[in-house]
Amino acid sequence: MSRSSKKGPYVDPRLMKKIEGKKSSETGVIKTWSRACVIAPEMIGFIFGVHNGKNHIEVSVSEDMVGHRLGEFSPTKKFIKHGGKMQKELEQKKKEGEIASAQAAKAPAADKAAAKK
């Protein structure tokens, strides 16, 4: 649900204080825990370290991001992979195929070297 139009977007005042009067090229990563803060046009070019619950993920702000929240660009959940028994078998067959193709590529090179002698 969006915020009331009379209140305007939520921009963390402490975060704005950190970037006020500074150039984006001078400052390094600005750490923040304020994931709900809306990206304002003044933030373009800065790099923010947005906390995801475990560590800070670097987010460099561009023009396309204005109006979105900082937390949208710092995922809190890490996707490992889908799978199971069937997926393991498919991956194993793929590895065997790669090994076989690598060995086949080596064999002609060894034959050419032997033919030169």
N, C-alpha and C positions, 0 to 999 in steps of 0.2 A: 504494500500500500504506500502510495506516495505521501509526502509531507504536505501540509497545508500551504496553499499558494501565498497566503499573506505572510507566512513565516519565511518562505524562501528555502533554498537548499541548505542542508547542514554542511558547513565547512568548519572543521576544527580550528578554533582560534589559536591554539598553541602551534599548530602546524603552519598556519599562515604567518605567525610571528617568526618562525624559523626561516622562512623563505623571503620575508619582507626585506626589500632593499638589497638583495643579493643576486648575483648572476648565476645562471645554471652551470656555467663552465667552471666557476671558482669552487663551488661546493661539491662535496663528495656525496655519499649516500646519506640521505636524511632518514633516520630510523623513526618508525611510527607504529603505534598499536591501534591507531584509529582507522579501522577497516571501513567504518560507516561514513567516513568523510567523502563528500562529493568532490570530484576533481574540477577545480576552477580554472579559467583561462590563465590566471597568473602562475599556475603550476607547470605550464608547458615547458619542457626541456629539462626539468629537474629529475633526479633519480631518487626514488623513495624506497626504503627498506620496509616493506609491509609485513608485519608479523602474521604468521599463519597458525600460531599455536605452539610451534616448536622452534622455528627460526625465522629470520627475516629474509624475504624473497625480494630481489631487486626488481623494481618496476620503473621503467623510464617512460615518462608521460609525453604523449604526442597529442596533436590536435583532435584526433579521432576519439580520444578517451574523455574529452570534456563532457560533463554531465553524468558520467558513470561513477561508481564508487571505487575506492582503492581496493577494497576486499575482493572485487570481481577479478582482479588480475593476480591474485595470490591464492591459489587453491589450497584448501585445508586438508584435502584427502588425497592420498597417493594411490593411483591405480597401478596394481601389480600386473595382472593379466588374467584372462579367463583361461580355463583349461581343465585339466584332470587327466585321467588315464589315456583317453583318446588323443588329447592334445600332445601328450608326451611322446606317444608313438609317432605322430606326424612329424614332430620336431626331430626325432631320432632318425627317421627315414630321410629327412631333408639333409641332416648332417652327413649321413652315409653317402648321399648323392654328391654332396660338395667334396667330400674326401675322394671319392672315385673320380670325379672330374679333375681334381687337382693332380692326382696320380697319372691320369691319362695325359694331362698337359706336360708333365715332367718326362714321361717315357719318350715322346718324339724328340725332345730336346737332347736326351741322353743318346738316342740313336744317331742323331746328326753329329754329335761330338765324337762318337765311336767311328762313324764313317769317315770323318776328316783325318783320323790317324791312320 
